Amino acid sequence: MLPLSTRFRIWLRLLLLQSTWSYRRMQTCGWLWAAMPGLSGSERRRADLLRQASTHFNTHPMLAPLIVGAALSELHRDPPDPDAAREHLTRWMGTFGALGDMLYWQGLSWCFAGASVLLWLAGGTHAVLALAAAWLVGEGWLRWWLLNRGIHQPENIAETMKLLAKPRIRRGLNNTGLATGLFGAGILVGQLATAEQDPLIATLLVATAALAGAWIGSRSLMRSAPIWFVLASGLAVAAAMTGG
Amino acid sequence: MTGTTLGLIMAAAALQLLREEIGPFLIHRPVATGVLIGGLAGMPLTGALIGASLEFVWIDRIPAGGIRAPASGIGTAAAVIVLHQAGLTAPTGTVIAAGILVALIAIVAFVPFDGGLRRAFGLISERILRQLERGSVDGLLAYPVVALAARWMLLAGWFALISVMSGLPLATFPPIAGWYLVIGSSALAFALRRTRTSERALGIAAFVAGVVVGCFL
C-alpha cells in the first residue's frame, strides 16, 4: 500500500482541493492534483491513468479524502483499475456532498459559532485562538482518518457513510449546534440589548419578542424581522413610558 | 497605508483563504475573524462584536451546490481593516455601527469579485485538463499552489481597495438601535425551520437562556 510519506502528501494536497474550484469543473483539477503522488511510473503513464480516471468531481471537502483515497487504492493496484476509481468518485460524491453539508453547515458551523462567542466571553482572544487551533487539529485528524480508511478499505465506504450518517451522530451534532449556536446568539443579543436598555427590560424585551415571534410561526427572516421590530418597538415604548 | 495596515491586509487575506481554498476550515467564520484580525489590530473587542453580529445574521445560508453564501468573514475582516485605518478602535456604538455598515458594503462588493475570480480560474482549469488529455501532467504540477498564491494576492489587493472606505466620515455614523433584533431574528429563524417540535423548542429555549445570561453578564 501507499507509504506514510505519500499518504501525508496526498492529505496535504487534499487541503487545497478547492483552490482550483470553477463553476464548470468544480473540484476536478483539485482531486487530480491530490492523486498525483499516489501514482507511479512515467509521466505519460500517470497522465493516462489520471485521464482515464478523470471525471467531474464535486463533494464536501471535509469528506472528500475518503472518496479520493478509495479511488487511489484502485489506481495503485497492479494492474490499475481506472474504471473502478471513476466509479468510486461518481457513486459517492453526491451522497457525501449532502452528508457533509448537513453535518458541517447545520451542526459544526453552529457549534463553532456558539463556542466562539462563549469562549470569547469567558477567556477573550486567547480562548478563541485555542478553539481555532483545536478545530484545525480535529478536522485535520478527521481528514487523515478518512483518507487512510479510503485507501485501506475502499470496499467499506458504505460502512463509513453509515457510521457518519448514524441518526444519533447526525441528530446529536445538529442539536448540539442548534443549542450552542442559539445560546451564543442569545448572549450576544442580550449584551447588545443591554447596551441600549436596562438589563431587566432588555431581557423581557428580547425574550418576549423571541417567544412571540416563535408562536406566530415565522419561518423566514423576511417574515420574522418585522414581527421582531413591531414587538420590540412596542415593548421599548412601554419601557420608556414606565421609566425603564 | 501603514505597514501595520498592510500586515493586517495580508493576514486577513490569508485567513480568508480558509473559507474555501484551503480546507475549508471554520476559522474563517466572522467571530473568529473578528477576534483574530481585531486582536492583531489591537481592537479584539470591536472585531469580536462586529464579527459576532454578522455571524448569526447569515449563519444558516449554506454554500452548497454552487450557491454563494454571503461572505460575512470577508466583511468582518474588511470592517476591522477600515476601522483600524480610520483610527476607530474603541468598541462604541458608533464604531460598531460603522463597522457593520462597512462589512455589509464589503460583502456586496465581494460578490462580483468572487465571480470574476472563479470564471478566470475556470478558464485555466479547462486549459490544464486539455493538456492532460494530450498526455502531459505539466500543467497540474504546481497549478493549485500557484492558484492559491494568486488568490491570496488578489484578495489582499481587494482588501486594500476596500480600505479606501476609511476616508468616509465613519466617526459621525449614528449607532444602529435595535441591530440585536436583526441578529436574534435571523438566529431564531434557523431554529424555527426545524421540522421537529422538540428541536424548535430546544432552539428557542437555548436562545432565551442566552439572552438572560447575556443581559446580566
Interface residues (C-beta under 8 A of the other chain):
Chain A: R13 L15 L16 Q18 S19 T20 W21 S22 Y23 R24 R25 T28 C29 G30 L32 W33 M36 E43 R44 R46 A47 D48 L50 R51 S54 P61 G97 D101 W105 Q106 L108 S109 W110 F112 A113 S116 V117 W120 L121 G124 T125 V128 L129 L131 A132 W135 L136 E139 N174 N175 L178 A179 T180 G181 L182 F183 G184 A185 G186 I187 L188 V189 G190 Q191 L192 A193 T194 A195 E196 P199 L200 A202 T203 V206 A207 A209 A210 L211 G213 A214 G217 S218 R219 S220 L221 S224 A225 I227 W228 F229 A232 S233
Chain B: E20 E21 I22 G23 P24 F25 L26 I27 R29 V31 A32 V35 L36 G39 P44 A48 L49 A52 S53 E55 F56 I59 D60 I62 P63 A64 G65 G66 G93 R118 R119 F121 G122 I124 S125 E126 I128 L129 L132 E133 G135 S136 V137 D138 L140 L141 Y143 P144 V145 A147 L148 R151 A177 G178 W179 Y180 L181 V182 I183 G184 S185 S186 A187 L188 A189 F190 A191 L192 R193 R194 E199 R200 L202 G203 I204 A206 F207 V208 A209 G210 V211 V212 V213 G214 C215 F216 L217
